[in-house]
């Protein structure tokens, strides 16, 4: 068999489309794979750099950072508690006003009942 530049090859169009689709899928898969590898390598390098920075810190610095984090969480809890107390105060004041109005209304009703009893 002699192959030259003038040798013709006949192939169904469906086979050619499948070959092109396979090549495109391979290129896309390769691109995604290299992108993912690059991302993982970058993450690993950043993680190692963070570990190196932390290993350079003195134990007292690490302890201070832990204390600061604990204090921040305590402050957040206190702020939430204070907000709840503020709502409770508003509710208590509202309830007090309602109770005072109720007592006034009850006294008025008592007076009316007394007046009705004395007229008979």
Secondary structure, DSSP 8 states (H G I E B T S, - for coil): ----TT------HHHHHHHHHHHHHHHHHHHHHHHHHHHHHHHHHHHHHHHHHHHHS-HHHHHHHHHHHHHHHHHHHHHHHHHHHHHHHHHHHHHHHHHHHHHHHHHHHHHHHHHHHHH-
